[in-house]
C-alpha cells in the first residue's frame, strides 16, 4: 500500500468527491494504467476518464510514469503517488453537501470491492472477518472509539511492513492481497448535538478516502 498523503486543502478534498475521479484514483492505487485501459475497466468514455486523470495529475495525486507509442499516437501511463486522507480540520471545514458526496463516492467503491471479493471467495478464509457493532457511548466514549481505530490503522501498517519483509525474504511464497475497511459514524436518527465530543486536533487525520482495491483474503 502506498504511503498516506494528508489532504489539508478543502478545495482539494472537494475535488476528490467526484465519484468517477475517486474510482480512477482507486484503480491506480497499486498499478500503472493508461486512460484508455481505465475507460474500458470503469465503463466510461475515454474523454471523460482522460479529463479526470489530468485533474488528478494537476492535483498531485497521480504521476505519469511512461509513454508508449501506439499506432501513430502516444499512450500515457499513470500511477497513484500516495493514498489520500482528509485531515480532521479539513473535514470539519467542508460543506455538508461536499461531505455527503465524498462519503457516497467512498461507500460506492467499498461496496463494489467487497461484493467483488465476496463473489470470488474472499470471505472463505477462516480468519476473514465481518462485524457490525451498534454501541451506546457518550462524547468521551466516541472519541475513545476513534482513537482505537487510529491505533489499529497504525498496527495494520506495521503488520503489512513486516509481511513485506518476510515475503521478500521468502520469494513471495504465500503472498495474499487483503483489504481492511474501518468505519465509525453516528447512527441515523440518533442525537449527536451534545453527545459527540469535538473531533481531533488539526494535525490529526482520521478520515481516509478511496481505500485500496479489494483483494481476496
Backbone as JSON, one array per atom type, in Angstrom:
{
  "sequence": "XXXXXXXXXXXXXXXXXXXXXXXXXXXXXXXXXXXXXXXXXXXXXXXXXXXXXXXXXXXXXXXXXXXXXXXXXXXXXXXXXXXXXXXXXXXXXXXXXXXXXXXXXXXXXXXXXXXXXXXXXXXXXXXXXXXXXXXXXXXXXXXXXXXXXXXXXXXXXXXXXXXXXXXXXXXXXXXXXXXXXXXXXXXXXXXXXXXXXXXXXXXXXXXXXXXXXXXXX",
  "N": [[0.84, -1.19, 0.0], [0.52, 2.22, -0.8], [2.11, 5.15, 0.68], [0.4, 7.35, 3.02], [-1.1, 10.5, 2.19], [-1.72, 13.5, 3.58], [-4.61, 15.42, 3.23], [-5.08, 18.72, 3.32], [-6.25, 20.9, 2.22], [-9.34, 22.28, 1.68], [-10.45, 22.71, -0.87], [-9.12, 20.85, -2.45], [-9.98, 18.51, -1.25], [-12.67, 18.68, -1.92], [-12.49, 18.36, -4.67], [-11.9, 15.69, -4.82], [-14.26, 14.49, -4.31], [-15.76, 13.74, -6.47], [-17.39, 11.01, -7.95], [-16.42, 9.34, -10.15], [-13.83, 10.25, -10.4], [-12.78, 9.45, -8.0], [-12.92, 6.67, -8.33], [-11.13, 6.3, -10.41], [-8.72, 7.09, -9.19], [-8.57, 5.15, -7.18], [-8.29, 2.87, -8.76], [-5.74, 3.21, -9.7], [-4.21, 2.81, -7.53], [-2.49, 0.61, -6.83], [-1.17, 0.01, -9.16], [-0.14, 0.52, -12.61], [-1.62, 2.28, -15.25], [-3.24, 3.21, -18.34], [-5.3, 5.95, -19.54], [-7.06, 4.9, -21.5], [-7.17, 2.17, -20.86], [-8.27, 2.37, -18.31], [-10.73, 3.51, -18.94], [-12.05, 1.43, -20.29], [-12.15, -0.45, -18.22], [-13.66, 0.86, -16.25], [-15.95, 1.36, -17.55], [-16.51, 3.81, -18.87], [-16.42, 6.84, -20.83], [-13.58, 7.53, -22.91], [-12.74, 10.18, -23.17], [-13.84, 11.45, -20.9], [-12.63, 10.02, -18.79], [-9.93, 10.57, -19.33], [-9.91, 13.31, -18.83], [-10.36, 13.37, -16.04], [-8.11, 12.01, -15.14], [-6.13, 13.82, -15.88], [-6.85, 15.94, -14.2], [-6.4, 14.78, -11.68], [-3.68, 14.45, -11.89], [-2.86, 17.12, -12.03], [-3.56, 17.87, -9.49], [-1.68, 16.62, -8.07], [-1.91, 13.97, -7.27], [-1.68, 11.73, -8.85], [0.84, 10.36, -11.02], [2.69, 10.64, -14.06], [4.19, 7.87, -15.51], [5.22, 6.56, -17.72], [5.53, 6.7, -21.33], [4.08, 5.3, -24.16], [4.48, 4.55, -27.51], [1.84, 4.08, -29.79], [0.31, 3.02, -32.63], [0.81, 5.37, -34.15], [0.25, 7.25, -32.25], [0.7, 8.41, -28.84], [0.55, 6.67, -25.88], [-0.26, 7.36, -22.56], [0.82, 6.43, -19.34], [-0.17, 6.09, -15.98], [0.21, 6.27, -12.38], [-0.88, 6.08, -8.95], [0.32, 8.49, -6.61], [0.21, 8.64, -3.86], [-1.73, 7.62, -1.0], [-4.64, 9.2, -0.4], [-5.84, 11.07, 2.42], [-8.15, 12.8, 4.4], [-7.63, 15.45, 6.58], [-8.74, 15.97, 9.98], [-9.35, 18.65, 10.58], [-9.71, 19.76, 8.03], [-11.86, 18.22, 7.11], [-13.84, 19.05, 8.91], [-14.23, 21.64, 8.06], [-15.42, 21.45, 5.62], [-18.27, 21.89, 3.43], [-21.54, 20.53, 4.13], [-22.79, 19.27, 1.95], [-20.66, 18.59, 0.32], [-19.3, 16.82, 1.96], [-21.21, 14.77, 2.04], [-21.2, 13.95, -0.64], [-18.59, 13.02, -0.87], [-18.56, 10.91, 0.99], [-20.54, 9.28, -0.17], [-19.32, 8.56, -2.58], [-17.06, 7.15, -1.64], [-18.29, 5.03, -0.23], [-19.63, 3.77, -2.29], [-17.51, 2.74, -3.78], [-16.31, 1.03, -1.86], [-18.42, -0.77, -1.4], [-18.63, -1.98, -3.93], [-16.11, -3.21, -4.18], [-16.11, -4.97, -2.0], [-18.27, -6.66, -2.63], [-17.29, -7.76, -5.0], [-15.03, -9.12, -4.05], [-16.27, -10.92, -2.27], [-17.78, -12.48, -4.02], [-15.75, -13.79, -5.27], [-14.83, -15.5, -3.39], [-13.57, -14.28, -1.29], [-14.18, -14.13, 1.42], [-13.9, -16.64, 2.39], [-11.81, -17.65, 3.87], [-10.73, -18.86, 7.07], [-9.97, -16.88, 8.85], [-11.2, -14.61, 7.95], [-13.25, -11.69, 8.4], [-16.19, -10.1, 9.57], [-17.96, -7.69, 11.08], [-20.58, -5.94, 12.67], [-21.18, -3.46, 14.93], [-23.33, -1.99, 16.85], [-23.27, 0.57, 19.24], [-23.7, 2.24, 22.4], [-22.62, 5.28, 23.46], [-21.01, 8.02, 25.22], [-19.82, 11.4, 24.63], [-17.08, 11.29, 25.3], [-16.63, 8.58, 25.06], [-17.08, 8.17, 22.32], [-14.94, 9.57, 21.22], [-12.91, 7.99, 22.24], [-13.35, 5.6, 20.86], [-12.69, 6.43, 18.27], [-9.97, 6.92, 18.64], [-9.08, 4.33, 19.11], [-9.45, 3.16, 16.6], [-7.64, 4.67, 15.14], [-5.25, 3.76, 16.31], [-5.4, 1.07, 15.59], [-5.21, 1.27, 12.81], [-2.56, 2.1, 12.57], [-1.29, -0.19, 13.55], [-2.05, -2.02, 11.6], [-0.63, -1.07, 9.38], [1.94, -1.58, 10.29], [1.9, -4.38, 10.46], [1.63, -4.98, 7.75], [4.06, -3.96, 6.76], [5.92, -5.63, 8.08], [5.13, -8.06, 6.97], [5.79, -7.71, 4.28], [8.56, -7.71, 4.4], [9.06, -10.36, 5.18], [7.96, -11.69, 2.99], [9.59, -10.82, 0.9], [11.97, -11.98, 1.65], [11.31, -14.63, 1.5], [10.78, -15.19, -1.16], [8.26, -14.37, -1.93], [6.41, -16.33, -1.44], [3.23, -17.57, -0.59], [1.97, -15.13, -0.66], [-0.68, -12.81, -0.2], [-3.5, -10.79, -1.12], [-5.18, -8.51, 0.75], [-7.94, -6.74, 2.26], [-8.84, -4.21, 4.53], [-11.54, -2.66, 6.03], [-12.5, 0.13, 7.79], [-14.86, 1.77, 9.82], [-16.48, 4.46, 11.5], [-19.24, 5.98, 12.79], [-22.05, 8.16, 13.48], [-25.13, 6.74, 14.24], [-28.06, 6.69, 12.16], [-30.78, 8.87, 12.87], [-30.17, 9.23, 15.5], [-29.43, 11.36, 18.24], [-26.85, 13.76, 18.0], [-26.01, 16.15, 18.86], [-25.17, 16.94, 21.42], [-23.84, 14.8, 22.46], [-21.54, 14.01, 21.16], [-18.11, 14.4, 21.26], [-15.75, 17.06, 20.41], [-13.94, 16.78, 17.29], [-10.67, 15.44, 16.5], [-7.47, 17.11, 17.0], [-6.13, 19.65, 14.78], [-3.89, 18.63, 13.48], [-4.24, 15.92, 13.18], [-5.33, 13.03, 11.31], [-8.09, 11.36, 10.4], [-10.06, 10.66, 8.61], [-10.03, 8.61, 6.09], [-9.96, 8.28, 2.62], [-11.01, 6.62, -0.39], [-10.13, 3.81, -0.32], [-7.81, 1.03, -0.56], [-7.89, -1.2, -3.39], [-10.07, -3.98, -3.28], [-9.08, -7.24, -2.31], [-8.8, -10.83, -2.34], [-8.86, -12.64, 0.73]],
  "CA": [[0.0, 0.0, 0.0], [1.3, 3.44, -0.88], [2.02, 5.97, 1.89], [-0.71, 8.29, 3.1], [-0.85, 11.92, 1.97], [-2.77, 14.25, 4.25], [-5.27, 16.46, 2.45], [-5.38, 19.83, 4.23], [-6.91, 21.95, 1.45], [-10.75, 21.93, 1.42], [-10.71, 22.68, -2.31], [-8.62, 19.57, -2.94], [-10.91, 17.5, -0.75], [-13.88, 18.79, -2.73], [-12.19, 17.8, -5.99], [-11.88, 14.23, -4.7], [-15.61, 14.0, -4.04], [-16.39, 13.25, -7.7], [-17.37, 9.54, -7.9], [-15.54, 8.72, -11.14], [-12.45, 10.63, -10.08], [-12.38, 8.56, -6.91], [-12.71, 5.32, -8.87], [-9.88, 6.34, -11.18], [-7.6, 7.11, -8.24], [-8.5, 3.83, -6.54], [-7.8, 1.91, -9.75], [-4.31, 3.43, -9.87], [-3.59, 2.69, -6.21], [-1.41, -0.39, -6.78], [-0.83, -0.4, -10.52], [0.04, 1.54, -13.64], [-2.6, 2.09, -16.32], [-3.48, 4.35, -19.22], [-6.71, 6.34, -19.56], [-7.86, 4.0, -22.33], [-7.4, 0.96, -20.07], [-9.2, 2.72, -17.24], [-12.05, 3.73, -19.53], [-12.66, 0.11, -20.51], [-12.39, -1.09, -16.93], [-14.68, 1.59, -15.5], [-17.11, 1.52, -18.43], [-16.71, 5.25, -19.04], [-15.84, 7.31, -22.07], [-12.16, 7.84, -22.83], [-12.59, 11.62, -22.96], [-14.15, 11.79, -19.5], [-11.58, 9.45, -17.94], [-8.7, 11.34, -19.57], [-10.05, 14.59, -18.12], [-10.19, 13.17, -14.6], [-6.7, 11.67, -14.91], [-5.38, 15.09, -15.94], [-7.15, 16.69, -12.98], [-5.69, 14.13, -10.58], [-2.27, 14.77, -12.07], [-2.68, 18.53, -11.66], [-3.71, 17.94, -8.04], [-0.52, 15.97, -7.46], [-2.29, 12.69, -6.69], [-1.16, 10.68, -9.73], [2.01, 10.82, -11.77], [2.97, 9.98, -15.33], [5.37, 7.02, -15.32], [5.82, 6.19, -19.0], [4.81, 6.98, -22.57], [4.26, 4.17, -25.08], [3.95, 4.82, -28.85], [0.87, 3.1, -30.28], [-0.43, 3.35, -33.85], [0.99, 6.76, -34.51], [-0.05, 8.13, -31.11], [1.45, 8.09, -27.62], [-0.32, 6.34, -24.76], [0.35, 7.77, -21.3], [0.53, 5.53, -18.23], [-0.11, 6.79, -14.7], [0.0, 5.53, -11.14], [-1.14, 6.97, -7.81], [1.52, 8.88, -5.88], [0.02, 8.39, -2.44], [-3.1, 7.28, -0.6], [-5.1, 10.44, 0.23], [-6.73, 11.07, 3.57], [-8.54, 14.17, 4.74], [-7.4, 15.73, 7.99], [-9.94, 16.3, 10.74], [-9.64, 20.07, 10.45], [-10.24, 19.98, 6.69], [-13.19, 17.61, 7.06], [-14.76, 19.88, 9.67], [-14.48, 22.89, 7.35], [-16.08, 21.2, 4.34], [-19.73, 21.98, 3.45], [-22.21, 19.24, 4.32], [-23.08, 18.64, 0.66], [-19.41, 18.0, -0.17], [-19.08, 15.64, 2.8], [-22.13, 13.72, 1.6], [-20.73, 13.45, -1.93], [-17.36, 12.27, -0.62], [-18.95, 9.65, 1.63], [-21.27, 8.46, -1.14], [-18.34, 8.02, -3.52], [-16.24, 6.15, -0.95], [-19.11, 3.85, 0.07], [-19.89, 3.08, -3.56], [-16.31, 1.97, -4.1], [-16.14, -0.04, -0.89], [-19.44, -1.77, -1.66], [-18.29, -2.71, -5.15], [-14.94, -4.05, -3.93], [-16.5, -6.05, -1.09], [-19.09, -7.61, -3.38], [-16.41, -8.45, -5.94], [-14.22, -10.06, -3.29], [-17.14, -11.97, -1.74], [-18.14, -13.38, -5.13], [-14.56, -14.56, -5.63], [-14.42, -16.32, -2.25], [-12.7, -13.5, -0.42], [-14.52, -14.31, 2.82], [-13.89, -18.07, 2.68], [-10.75, -17.98, 4.82], [-11.17, -18.96, 8.46], [-9.67, -15.64, 9.57], [-11.97, -13.48, 7.41], [-13.98, -11.07, 9.5], [-17.23, -9.1, 9.27], [-18.66, -7.37, 12.32], [-21.28, -4.66, 12.83], [-21.32, -3.33, 16.38], [-24.01, -0.79, 17.36], [-22.9, 0.82, 20.63], [-24.18, 3.48, 23.01], [-21.49, 5.92, 24.14], [-21.09, 9.47, 25.37], [-18.81, 12.07, 23.81], [-15.75, 10.76, 25.62], [-16.56, 7.23, 24.5], [-16.96, 8.27, 20.87], [-13.56, 9.95, 20.96], [-12.08, 6.82, 22.54], [-13.5, 4.67, 19.73], [-11.9, 6.97, 17.17], [-8.56, 6.7, 18.96], [-8.81, 2.9, 18.93], [-9.32, 2.91, 15.16], [-6.35, 5.26, 14.75], [-4.2, 2.85, 16.74], [-5.5, -0.14, 14.78], [-4.67, 1.59, 11.49], [-1.1, 2.08, 12.69], [-0.87, -1.59, 13.69], [-2.23, -2.66, 10.29], [0.51, -0.67, 8.56], [3.12, -2.29, 10.8], [1.76, -5.78, 10.04], [1.93, -5.05, 6.32], [5.5, -3.75, 6.58], [6.59, -6.86, 8.5], [4.8, -9.11, 5.99], [6.56, -7.47, 3.06], [9.93, -8.15, 4.64], [9.09, -11.82, 5.14], [7.68, -12.12, 1.62], [10.79, -10.56, 0.09], [12.99, -12.96, 2.05], [10.85, -15.97, 1.14], [10.41, -15.3, -2.56], [6.84, -14.02, -2.05], [5.57, -17.51, -1.27], [2.1, -17.36, 0.3], [1.51, -13.74, -0.69], [-2.12, -12.6, -0.32], [-4.0, -9.41, -1.16], [-6.29, -8.41, 1.7], [-8.47, -5.39, 2.46], [-9.47, -3.92, 5.81], [-12.4, -1.48, 5.96], [-12.85, 0.61, 9.12], [-15.83, 2.87, 9.82], [-17.07, 4.91, 12.76], [-20.19, 7.04, 12.45], [-23.24, 8.25, 14.3], [-26.24, 6.04, 13.61], [-29.14, 7.55, 11.68], [-31.89, 9.06, 13.78], [-29.71, 9.39, 16.87], [-28.98, 12.71, 18.54], [-25.4, 13.93, 18.07], [-25.71, 17.55, 19.13], [-24.46, 17.15, 22.67], [-23.15, 13.61, 22.92], [-20.28, 13.75, 20.48], [-17.04, 15.34, 21.59], [-15.1, 17.64, 19.23], [-13.02, 15.9, 16.6], [-9.28, 15.55, 16.93], [-6.77, 18.34, 16.69], [-5.96, 19.9, 13.35], [-2.8, 17.87, 12.91], [-4.56, 14.51, 13.03], [-6.07, 12.64, 10.11], [-8.82, 10.13, 10.63], [-10.96, 10.3, 7.52], [-9.31, 8.11, 4.93], [-10.86, 8.07, 1.5], [-10.51, 5.86, -1.52], [-9.33, 2.74, 0.21], [-7.17, 0.17, -1.54], [-8.76, -2.13, -4.09], [-10.3, -5.19, -2.51], [-8.5, -8.49, -2.79], [-9.26, -11.96, -1.54], [-8.04, -12.89, 1.9]],
  "C": [[0.88, 1.24, 0.0], [1.16, 4.24, 0.41], [0.83, 6.9, 1.84], [-0.22, 9.71, 2.8], [-2.01, 12.69, 2.58], [-3.3, 15.36, 3.36], [-5.71, 17.56, 3.42], [-6.11, 20.97, 3.54], [-8.36, 21.54, 1.16], [-11.08, 21.86, -0.06], [-10.25, 21.37, -2.92], [-9.53, 18.44, -2.49], [-12.2, 17.5, -1.57], [-13.67, 18.16, -4.1], [-12.22, 16.28, -5.96], [-13.26, 13.64, -4.5], [-16.29, 13.45, -5.28], [-16.29, 11.73, -7.75], [-16.4, 8.9, -8.89], [-14.08, 9.04, -10.85], [-11.92, 9.74, -8.96], [-12.1, 7.16, -7.41], [-11.42, 5.24, -9.68], [-8.68, 6.28, -10.24], [-7.45, 5.76, -7.55], [-7.93, 2.79, -7.49], [-6.29, 2.02, -9.94], [-3.53, 3.25, -8.57], [-2.37, 1.77, -6.24], [-0.98, -0.84, -8.17], [-0.58, 0.81, -11.4], [-0.94, 1.25, -14.76], [-2.74, 3.36, -17.13], [-4.95, 4.73, -19.15], [-7.58, 5.41, -20.39], [-8.15, 2.7, -21.6], [-8.41, 1.22, -18.96], [-10.61, 2.91, -17.77], [-12.77, 2.41, -19.78], [-13.03, -0.55, -19.19], [-13.55, -0.46, -16.18], [-15.95, 1.83, -16.3], [-17.5, 2.99, -18.56], [-16.03, 5.68, -20.33], [-14.38, 7.71, -21.87], [-11.95, 9.33, -22.54], [-12.81, 12.02, -21.51], [-13.06, 11.27, -18.57], [-10.28, 10.22, -18.1], [-8.74, 12.67, -18.83], [-9.78, 14.41, -16.63], [-8.76, 12.77, -14.26], [-5.85, 12.94, -14.93], [-5.62, 15.92, -14.69], [-6.42, 16.1, -11.78], [-4.19, 14.4, -10.67], [-1.98, 16.2, -11.65], [-2.77, 18.71, -10.15], [-2.55, 17.27, -7.31], [-0.8, 14.61, -6.87], [-1.89, 11.5, -7.56], [0.01, 11.25, -10.5], [2.16, 10.0, -13.05], [4.25, 9.16, -15.17], [6.0, 6.58, -16.64], [4.92, 6.59, -20.16], [5.12, 5.85, -23.55], [3.66, 4.52, -26.44], [3.02, 3.71, -29.3], [0.14, 3.67, -31.49], [-0.37, 4.84, -34.17], [0.66, 7.75, -33.41], [0.82, 7.69, -29.92], [0.46, 7.86, -26.49], [0.41, 6.64, -23.46], [-0.12, 6.84, -20.18], [0.78, 6.24, -16.9], [-0.21, 5.8, -13.54], [-0.24, 6.53, -10.02], [0.17, 7.26, -7.08], [1.41, 8.54, -4.4], [-1.45, 8.09, -2.19], [-3.67, 8.48, 0.16], [-5.98, 10.21, 1.45], [-6.96, 12.52, 3.99], [-8.33, 14.39, 6.23], [-8.71, 16.11, 8.67], [-10.34, 17.76, 10.55], [-10.25, 20.38, 9.08], [-11.65, 19.43, 6.57], [-14.22, 18.5, 7.77], [-15.13, 21.15, 8.91], [-15.23, 22.7, 6.03], [-17.59, 21.34, 4.46], [-20.36, 20.6, 3.53], [-22.44, 18.53, 2.99], [-21.83, 17.98, 0.07], [-19.06, 16.76, 0.65], [-19.94, 14.48, 2.32], [-21.67, 13.11, 0.28], [-19.48, 12.59, -1.75], [-17.67, 10.91, -0.01], [-19.63, 8.73, 0.63], [-20.31, 7.8, -2.12], [-17.52, 6.91, -2.87], [-17.05, 4.87, -0.68], [-19.44, 3.06, -1.19], [-18.71, 2.2, -3.94], [-16.15, 0.78, -3.16], [-17.15, -1.15, -1.14], [-19.11, -2.63, -2.87], [-17.13, -3.67, -4.9], [-15.28, -5.23, -3.02], [-17.32, -7.1, -1.82], [-18.25, -8.42, -4.35], [-15.58, -9.51, -5.21], [-15.06, -11.22, -2.76], [-17.51, -12.98, -2.82], [-16.97, -14.27, -5.52], [-14.05, -15.41, -4.47], [-13.54, -15.59, -1.25], [-12.98, -13.64, 1.06], [-14.48, -15.79, 3.23], [-12.84, -18.45, 3.73], [-11.28, -17.99, 6.25], [-11.01, -17.64, 9.2], [-10.45, -14.44, 9.04], [-12.93, -12.96, 8.47], [-15.01, -10.07, 8.97], [-18.04, -8.88, 10.54], [-19.34, -6.01, 12.22], [-21.63, -4.53, 14.3], [-22.0, -2.02, 16.77], [-23.67, -0.61, 18.84], [-23.52, 2.13, 21.1], [-23.05, 4.08, 23.83], [-21.81, 7.39, 24.36], [-19.98, 10.09, 24.52], [-17.42, 11.54, 24.04], [-15.57, 9.37, 25.02], [-16.39, 7.25, 23.0], [-15.53, 8.62, 20.48], [-12.61, 8.78, 21.22], [-12.16, 5.79, 21.42], [-12.66, 5.14, 18.55], [-10.41, 6.73, 17.4], [-8.17, 5.24, 18.77], [-8.63, 2.57, 17.45], [-8.03, 3.51, 14.62], [-5.21, 4.3, 15.09], [-4.21, 1.57, 15.91], [-4.93, 0.1, 13.38], [-3.15, 1.56, 11.51], [-0.59, 0.64, 12.79], [-1.0, -2.33, 12.36], [-1.06, -2.33, 9.37], [1.78, -1.39, 8.99], [3.08, -3.76, 10.38], [2.1, -5.94, 8.57], [3.43, -4.9, 6.07], [6.29, -5.0, 6.96], [6.35, -7.99, 7.5], [5.63, -8.95, 4.73], [8.0, -7.9, 3.22], [10.03, -9.67, 4.56], [8.86, -12.34, 3.72], [8.9, -11.93, 0.73], [11.86, -11.6, 0.39], [12.61, -14.36, 1.58], [10.4, -16.13, -0.29], [8.93, -15.09, -2.82], [5.92, -15.25, -2.0], [4.47, -17.23, -0.25], [1.57, -15.94, 0.32], [0.0, -13.67, -0.93], [-2.42, -11.12, -0.42], [-5.23, -9.34, -0.27], [-6.73, -6.95, 1.83], [-9.12, -5.3, 3.83], [-10.28, -2.64, 5.65], [-12.78, -1.1, 7.39], [-13.82, 1.77, 9.0], [-16.23, 3.2, 11.25], [-17.97, 6.08, 12.42], [-21.34, 7.04, 13.44], [-24.41, 7.61, 13.56], [-27.35, 7.01, 13.22], [-30.24, 7.65, 12.72], [-31.49, 9.22, 15.22], [-29.18, 10.8, 17.08], [-27.46, 12.76, 18.64], [-25.03, 15.34, 18.51], [-24.91, 17.75, 20.39], [-23.61, 15.96, 23.09], [-21.77, 13.45, 22.34], [-19.26, 14.83, 20.82], [-16.45, 15.92, 20.32], [-14.14, 16.65, 18.61], [-11.59, 16.22, 17.01], [-8.66, 16.87, 16.51], [-6.45, 18.43, 15.22], [-4.88, 19.04, 12.72], [-3.12, 16.41, 12.66], [-5.39, 14.26, 11.78], [-6.76, 11.32, 10.38], [-9.62, 9.7, 9.41], [-10.16, 9.9, 6.29], [-10.3, 7.87, 3.81], [-10.18, 7.2, 0.46], [-9.59, 4.74, -1.07], [-8.79, 1.85, -0.9], [-8.19, -0.77, -2.18], [-8.87, -3.42, -3.31], [-9.61, -6.38, -3.15], [-9.01, -9.61, -1.93], [-8.31, -12.18, -0.39], [-7.57, -14.33, 1.92]]
}
